[in-house]
Amino acid sequence: MNFTRVLLRQIKPNKGVSRMYSAEAAAAPAASGANITIPVSEGSAKPLNPKLDSIVNSIAGLNLLEVSELSSLLKKKLNLPETAFVPQMAAGPARSAAADDDEEAAPKKVQTAFKVKLMKFDDKQKVALIKEIKNLVEGMNLVQAKKFVESAPTIVKEDIPKEEAEKLKEALTKAGAVIEIE
């Protein structure tokens, strides 16, 4: 225990601080109660720091030009880059008419995924169409293919490339179906 005291004195020497015993120790917290802050429980709201509260109220009272000046002064004072605080919404209204013309001249979105839709079919070629659907659509047996064909209009395949959609349309058209590609 003596070793610990010596070690603590070497690490943190006492500078004019005397030890308090019994009566002095009991009176000390009451005298210095203003310096001690009581931790706040997790469920309750944290008390506001009056200094920060006054700063927030002052900033809230500024107009847009004053906020801009404040922002530039803080950037200078804290050595922050100019792009650090530029909001993305600021770029929206500042667009020029030339930018709008460029967007209109740009090509529209190119469709890369297509749907093949069976609209109707020829009753005379119904059996051939059922067999063709069974062969072209994976995981479909003859009964499912029959129900599928009879439920027209229905989507045969979705999200397929244009080449595959064209081949599917050609095969089903030969089997007596009216096909639409979307």
C-alpha positions in Angstrom: 0.0 0.0 0.0 2.9 2.4 0.7 4.3 1.5 -2.7 1.0 2.6 -4.3 1.1 6.0 -2.5 4.6 6.6 -3.5 3.9 5.7 -7.1 0.8 8.0 -7.2 2.8 10.9 -5.8 5.4 10.5 -8.5 2.8 10.4 -11.2 0.6 13.2 -9.9 2.4 15.3 -7.3 0.2 17.2 -4.8 0.6 21.0 -5.3 -0.5 22.6 -2.1 -3.5 20.2 -1.7 -4.0 19.0 1.8 -5.9 15.9 2.7 -9.4 16.2 4.1 -10.5 14.0 7.0 -13.9 13.4 8.4 -15.6 16.9 9.0 -13.6 18.6 6.2 -14.5 15.8 3.7 -18.2 16.0 4.6 -18.3 19.8 4.1 -16.3 19.8 0.9 -19.0 18.5 -1.6 -21.6 21.0 -0.2 -19.2 23.9 -0.7 -18.2 23.0 -4.2 -21.6 21.7 -5.4 -21.7 24.3 -8.2 -18.8 22.5 -10.0 -20.3 19.0 -9.9 -22.7 18.0 -12.6 -25.1 15.2 -12.0 -25.3 12.7 -14.9 -28.7 12.6 -16.7 -30.6 9.3 -16.9 -31.0 7.9 -20.4 -34.8 8.3 -20.5 -34.9 12.0 -19.7 -34.0 14.9 -21.9 -30.5 16.4 -21.5 -30.5 19.9 -20.1 -29.4 22.5 -22.6 -26.1 24.3 -22.3 -27.0 28.0 -21.9 -24.0 29.1 -24.0 -25.0 26.7 -26.9 -28.6 27.6 -26.6 -27.9 31.3 -27.0 -25.7 30.6 -30.0 -28.4 28.5 -31.6 -31.0 31.3 -31.0 -28.7 33.9 -32.5 -28.1 31.8 -35.6 -31.8 31.1 -36.0 -32.4 34.8 -36.0 -30.1 35.5 -38.9 -31.3 36.2 -42.5 -29.9 34.3 -45.5 -27.2 36.8 -46.3 -25.9 36.8 -42.7 -25.9 33.0 -42.7 -23.8 33.0 -45.9 -21.3 35.5 -44.3 -21.2 33.4 -41.1 -20.5 30.3 -43.2 -17.6 31.9 -45.0 -16.2 33.3 -41.8 -16.3 29.9 -40.1 -14.6 28.4 -43.2 -11.8 30.9 -42.9 -11.5 30.6 -39.2 -11.5 26.7 -39.2 -9.5 26.4 -42.4 -12.2 24.3 -44.1 -12.4 23.8 -47.9 -15.1 25.7 -49.8 -16.8 22.5 -51.1 -17.3 21.0 -47.6 -20.6 22.8 -46.8 -22.1 23.3 -50.3 -25.6 21.8 -50.1 -26.7 19.8 -53.1 -30.0 21.5 -53.4 -28.2 24.8 -54.2 -27.2 23.5 -57.6 -30.8 22.9 -58.6 -32.2 26.5 -59.0 -29.0 27.9 -60.4 -29.2 25.9 -63.6 -29.1 27.8 -66.9 -31.4 27.5 -69.9 -28.5 26.0 -71.9 -28.4 23.1 -69.5 -32.1 22.5 -70.1 -31.6 22.5 -73.8 -28.7 20.0 -73.5 -31.0 17.6 -71.5 -33.8 17.9 -74.1 -31.3 17.1 -76.9 -30.0 14.0 -75.0 -31.5 10.7 -76.2 -34.3 9.2 -74.2 -33.8 6.1 -72.1 -33.2 3.1 -74.3 -35.4 0.1 -73.4 -33.3 -3.0 -72.9 -35.8 -5.4 -71.2 -38.9 -6.5 -73.0 -42.1 -8.4 -72.3 -43.6 -10.9 -74.6 -47.4 -10.9 -74.2 -49.8 -13.5 -75.7 -52.9 -11.5 -76.7 -55.0 -14.1 -78.4 -54.7 -17.3 -80.4 -56.3 -19.2 -83.3 -58.6 -21.9 -82.0 -57.6 -24.2 -84.9 -53.9 -24.1 -83.9 -54.5 -24.3 -80.1 -52.8 -27.7 -79.7 -49.7 -26.6 -81.6 -49.5 -23.4 -79.5 -49.8 -25.4 -76.3 -46.9 -27.6 -77.4 -44.8 -24.6 -78.4 -45.5 -22.8 -75.1 -44.5 -26.0 -73.2 -41.2 -26.2 -75.1 -40.4 -22.4 -74.9 -41.3 -21.7 -71.3 -39.1 -23.5 -68.8 -40.7 -25.7 -66.1 -44.1 -25.9 -67.7 -45.9 -29.2 -68.3 -48.7 -29.8 -70.8 -51.6 -29.1 -68.4 -50.0 -25.8 -67.2 -49.3 -24.8 -70.8 -53.0 -25.5 -71.7 -54.2 -23.3 -68.8 -51.7 -20.7 -69.7 -52.8 -20.5 -73.3 -56.5 -20.4 -72.4 -55.9 -17.5 -69.9 -54.8 -15.2 -72.8 -54.1 -12.2 -72.7 -51.1 -13.1 -70.5 -47.3 -12.4 -70.3 -45.2 -15.3 -71.7 -41.8 -13.9 -70.6 -40.6 -10.7 -69.0 -37.3 -8.9 -68.8 -35.7 -10.5 -71.8 -33.5 -8.9 -74.5 -35.0 -7.7 -77.7 -33.4 -10.5 -79.8 -34.9 -13.2 -77.6 -38.3 -11.4 -77.6 -38.3 -11.3 -81.4 -37.4 -15.0 -81.7 -40.1 -15.9 -79.2 -42.7 -13.8 -81.1 -41.7 -15.4 -84.4 -42.0 -19.0 -82.9 -45.4 -18.3 -81.3 -46.8 -16.5 -84.3 -46.0 -19.6 -86.4 -48.0 -21.6 -83.8 -51.1 -19.4 -84.3 -50.7 -16.8 -81.5 -51.1 -13.0 -81.7 -48.1 -11.7 -79.8 -47.3 -8.2 -78.6 -43.9 -7.0 -77.4 -43.8 -4.3 -74.8 
